[in-house]
């Protein structure tokens, strides 16, 4: 199943989005139990304990740290380290990667897997050749949002990844 | 009157032309009929007396221009003598290029000088701008205004020369640039007249500008370089090399749905219902023969007892309004942030031809290209573009998420403020109607006391004053 046949922002399972080399790390799912990467299913993630912020957990491939536990997927380099931005009750950060390889789907899947392992509900889809990974979850009293766009090369720019993250209080004041 | 004109050349901008002190002194000292139009000496030893080199395009063009301007001078300025020479035309050494020429003319009504000064490729506009801020040493810039002729860059300045002669000389200068040539027309007064004839200055500027454009059009690819083009020239202090702007599309910001309007919450009491107020029922006129004055006004009770009264007005008692709650000003409605659609970055690029009239115009060599350095610079620019676009999206997204949280709060505050405003408006209207009814009741009492009105024994009820809101109806 190709990326373009996926429905926009379909939920995928944690295992489906792994795309990492198994290392026996207890934090990684058993690859033998992982669903095929093109399988589109929805998995209920375990809610994080109330009041316990839970950051995404990186996979075992040992990429360069980005922020919030995320690391660069294979075939990417960090262009801009995480920069924080905030306004009002919302805080966030952003980072930019350059894709050095050819498999943009693998990059999206790896980041999606990292976010899913952190207990976030992950959705992956394609919009105009841009692979979009969105994740959201509630940890404690904080709603966390992630938006990852894997953009093919164009306009004189190499293929790139734009990672946006934001957190806001779960209850509006 | 003596008038003098100076012109200079430079790349891409108009600059305040410096007027030599001795030239101003000549104008002042010798008067209009005996102007010394000799060019000022060229301080550059490699200038006219330097080694023989092939003339540059700039030198050829300015030489031809000098001849044209000198020949046409009498058509736009009342002169009897002209001269065209190479000479010093700037008080800012080092900003010009070979090919500087000066055309002067004088006659009974004045003198004019045109300076044509080539500038290094792409630097004319920036040079003009710099000179506008920094006139020649010893000159005071009395006033400056935008160029009146529509040149890409230029200004008009009035300069007061230093008092080296019998008195000061006020010079009017118009400086601008075309391509890589800086042009200055200078007019000065003598015989005590301080302001040159503006029509003559305007005629001189128009004529010179037309001649410069005609001469440069065949040889100058860009007749209107920008001030930023100077950074393409290694001779300019802020040299960066050619950097082409490239606009990159910013991907859409993650969707943030419009927030729901808050559920309406009533914050003000109910407006009291209207009710008849018998005490404010107006008195009807007394019949003929009745005693004037109220019945038993010295006794307790209603002094108007027994008087015929009209219908009681139906009013809202202002005293029945409860105090409205205090609410703050909701302020201006938060506006949903908008994301930039593009970010522009600048990509280093080879520059074989050069800005303005090009490297060849003034005989300048094109800057060398380091392929590796260029590639590294382009990679850096691309990374910066990626970072800029990502940052722009992130800032807008965070701002939009915050907006989605703040807008409902504003909407609730706005609704509360609207409710209070409506409640207070209802109170104000009730008060006004009550006061009207009270006034009408008082008018009816006055009419009753005055007795029947012969001219209006049976007044139309519709002409009766409105009932009034004074509770109790006592006058």
Interface residues (C-beta under 8 A of the other chain):
Chain A: X79 X80 X83 X85 X86 X87 X88 X89 X90 X91 X92 X93 X94 X95 X96 X98 X130 X134 X145 X147 X149 X151 X155 X156 X157 X158 X160 X162 X163 X164 X166 X168 X172 X173
Chain B: X246 X248 X249 X251 X254 X347 X382 X383 X385 X386 X387 X389 X390 X391 X393 X394 X395 X397 X398 X399 X401 X402 X405 X406 X408 X409
